[in-house]
Amino acid sequence: MTSEQTSTTRAAPDTGSPKRTRLPYYPGCTLKTTGKGLEDSALAVAETLGVELVELPRWNCCGVVTSLTDDDLMRHIAPIRNMVRVQEVSDAGLVDDKRVVTLCSMCFNALKWSNARIVGDAEDLKSLNDFMYLEEDYRGDAEVVHFLEILKELDPEAIAEQVKTPLGELNVAPYYGCTLLRPKSIGIDDPEDPTIQQELLEIMGATVIDNPYKTVCCGSYQTVQDKYAVAELTHGILSHARAAGAEAVTTFCPLCAFNLDNRQREVLEKHPDFEPMPVFYFTQLMAVAFGLNPKCCRFDLNHTDPRPLLRGKGLMKEGA
């Protein structure tokens, strides 16, 4: 998938509002299809916080899973071509920073790992630039960041000021999975005891539940060939969260969201006493707390409908 198929104009007309920070934004493929709940809510949250995510022109798939072998240089072409796009929008003055923002955890991992690998090896960088001779040379001066890192940089009071509907008594267990945290050299938080989601959820008034399974792998692409093995992992992750007092979990990874949410069907087949649990994209809950239009959350795409829980907590009106 490329951005020619999906990109839309996002720039808002100049209304005399304060200048926004413009950051290059890489969406990736899933956020244009089943992951629209993550993209739409994140764009709305970013706009509320004065951050304009400028979608890269002509982006391509990140490659999904980056190569970890030293002799497989061609596997890094897809990620590095996207870094050339970052360089182009920066050179053109369309953004204020060379840090490209990602939302999908797997896209973050693939882009950041490849960028670190190529930038750290001048010979490999030259080889890729020579191979991509129709592109301008990548100078290696762009950086990959995750949206959570951008949020953490903001003044907590500035985020708190936007909270119109505090999350109150909602008990939420943040889930991280693998690709936001590992390997440690590129992860955004402590790989064993991450807290970045917790800190932001607390600003929004949620009761944060510490799930001991918050960094356990969801099964990733094993969901294609052995969905019941993934269902067992899902059962363990969600059951431990429920036992600790959680009513919902949050994630930033569309694949984790699929495995933890959609695979609850298979969990119920194997464990009839299992109580389904809503799985939110982190930015969906931020949008709720900010009092934004619920349409940006795309809750219609969630397998386990979270709206009854939100209504029961007084966080969403009936019919929304």
N, C-alpha and C positions, 0 to 999 in steps of 0.2 A: 504494500500500500504506500502511496506517496501523497504529499500534500496537495498535488494538483487535483486529486480526486475529492478532497475533503475540506480544504481551507476556505474559510469565509472571512470577510472583512470584519474586524472586531473593533477598529478604532472608533471611539465615540466623538461626536462633534465637539468642538471647543466651546464650552459654555462659560469660560472665565473662571473655572474651578482651579484650585491649587494644582501645580505641576505634579504629575504622577511620575513615579520611578518606572522607567520602561526597561523590562528585562526580557531577553530572548527566551522563548518558550518552545520546548520540544514535546509534542503530545504523544507520539507513538500511535500504533494502529488500534489497539483495543479501546482507547479513549474515544475513538470516533464511532464505535459500534456498541458493544455490550457495556463498556465502561463510561458511558456518557454521564452517569450519575456523579462520577469522580470529576470529570472535566468541567461540566456545567456548574457544579457547586463550587469548585475551586476558582474558576474564573470570576464568579460572583463574589466570593469571599475576598479575592485579591483586589478586585475593583473597590470594594468597600474599604479596604485598608490602604488604598492609594498606590497600589502596585498594578501596573499594566503589563500583562503577559503577552508579548508580541510573538505570535506564532511564526516559526521559521518558514520561509518559502522553500518549496521543493524539498522538504524533508523526506527521508525514506525510513523504512523499518530499521530499528536499532540493531537487528541481528538476533535479538531475543536472549540468547545465551552466549556470552563472549567466550572465545577460545582461551584456555589456560595453558596451551602448549607453546613453546618458544619457536617451533618450526611451522606454524600455521598462520603466517602473516596475513594471507588473503582474507581470513575470517574477520579481520579488523577494518576492512574497507568500508562496510556499511556504517559502523559507528563514526569513523573518522570523516566520512563524507558529510555527515551531519555537523561535525565540528567546523568544517569549511563553511557551512551555511551560517553558523554563529559568527564566524569571522567576517563574512560578507555583510551581514546586517549591522555589525559593529562598525566596520569601515565606512558604511554608508550613512552612519549617524542615526540609524533608526531605533537604536537602543542606547541605554546609558551605561551598560555594563557588558563585559564579556563572559559573564557567568550565565550559562544556559540552565533554565529551571526545568526540572522534570517532575512529573506527578506519579507516574507508574514506577513502582519500586524496581521492577526488572529492567525497565529502560534506564533508570538511574544507574543501576549496577553495570549494565552492558556498556553504556557510554563512558562512565567514569573509569571503569577498569581498562577499556581499550585506550582511552585518552592518556591515562597514566603510563600504560605500557609503551605507547608510541612516542610520547613526549620524552620519555626517559631513555630513548634509544635513537640517536641521530641517524644511524644507518637505516633502521626500519622506517623512520619518518621519511627519509629521502626515497626509499623504495616505494612507499605508498604514494608519495607525491608524483613520482615518475610514472607509476601505474595509472594514476588518475590524471593523465596529461591534459584532459579537456577541462579540468577544474583548476582554479588558482591554487598555488601551493599553500598547504596548511602550515602556519608558522608555529603552531603548538602553544599559543598563548591564551587559549580559551579554557574555561573551567566548567565542570559539571556540578550542579548543586541540586538538592531536593527541596521541594516547596516547604517542607518542615523546617529546613535550615533557614529559609527566608523568614518564616514566621518567628523563629526563635530570635532572629536578629532585631525584630521590631520591639519597640518599647511595650512591655506588658500592659502598661496603663492605656496605651493607644488601642490595644486589642480589647481590653476590658471596657473601654468607652463605647465600643460597638455592640456590646452584649445587651440586647433588648429583652431577650427571653432567657434568663439564666436556666441552666439545665437542671437546677434544683436537686431533686432526689433521684435523678437518673443514675443508676449504678452501671458504670462502663468499665470494661476490661480492655485496655489497649493491646492489640496484637501486632507484632513486628515481623514475624517470619524470618527469612534468611537474608534477602538481598539488600535490605536497608542497612544491615549491620555487618555483613561478612563479605570479603575478608576485612579484618580490622583496619587495614591500611586505607580502605576507601569508605568504610562505614561511617554513619553520621552520629553514632552514639555507642555507648558501652555495649559490646556484643553479648555480654552475659546479663547485664542489668540495665537496660535502656530506660530512660525516664522522659524523653522529649515529648512524647504524646501526653503523658501524665501531667506535665507542667502546663501544657496548653489547655488541656481539658479542665484543669482546676481553675484556670483563669475564667473559663466559661461557666463555672459553678457546678460541674459534674462531680459526683462521688466516684473516685477512681478506684477500681479493684485491681489488685496485683495478682495476675494469673501466673502461676509457676510455669505454665506452658506457653508463655507469650513469645518465646523465641524458638519454639519447636517447629520444624518444617511442616507445612500443610500437605506435602506430598508432591507439590509442583506438577510437572507434566505426566507423572504416573497416573493422573486422573484420566488420561486418554486410554491407557492399556489396562489399568486395574483400578477401576473406580471404587471398588469395595475396600481396597487397601487404603485409599485416600479417605474413604468414609470412616474407617477406624481411627485414622489420625484426627479427622474432624471431630469425631465423638470424644476423643480424649481432650482435645483443646477446649471445646465448648463445655464439656461436662465439668472440667476443672474450673473453668471460669464461672459456671453456674454455682458450683459448690462453694466458691469463694465469695459469692454474693452478687455476681454480675447479672444484669438483665440484658446486656447487649455487648458486642465487641466492636472495635474499630480497626480498620486496616487502610493501607494506602496501595495495596497491590491488587490489581484486577484478577490475577490468577488465584491469589489467596482468597479474595472475596468469592470467587466462583466455588472454590473447594470448600470453604467454610459455610457458604450460604446454599448454593444449589445442591451440593452433595448431602445436605440434610435429608433429602429424599431417601437416599440409600442408607443413611444412618437409621432412619425410622424403620426401614425394612429389617435391619439387623437388630435394632434395639427399640422395640415398640413403646417402651416407657420413656424414651428420650423426649424432652420438652424442647421444641424448636426455639431458636434464639435469633433475633435480628442481628444482622451484620451490616454496620454502617461504614461507608467511606468516611474518613475523618472529617473531610470538608463538608459532608452532608450535615453532620452535627454542628459544625461551625456555622453553616448557613441557618440552621434552626435557631441557634443561640443569637445570631445577629438579627433575627426577625425578617430574613429575606423571603422572597416569594418561594413557597414550597416547590413550585414547578422546576426551579433550578436544581433540585435534589434528585429528580427523576426516580422517585421511590417506586414508580411503576416497573422499574427494571430489577428491583430487589426480589429475590425468590421468596424469602421470608419477609412478609410485609411488615415494616417497622412502624407504620402509622398508628395501629391500635395502641402500641406501647407509648408513643409520643402523645396521643390524645389522652390516654389514661393518666399521664403525668402533667397534663395541662400545657403541653408544649406545642400542640397543633390543634387548630380548630376543627370541628366536625365538618366534613365535606371538603377539606383541603387536600 
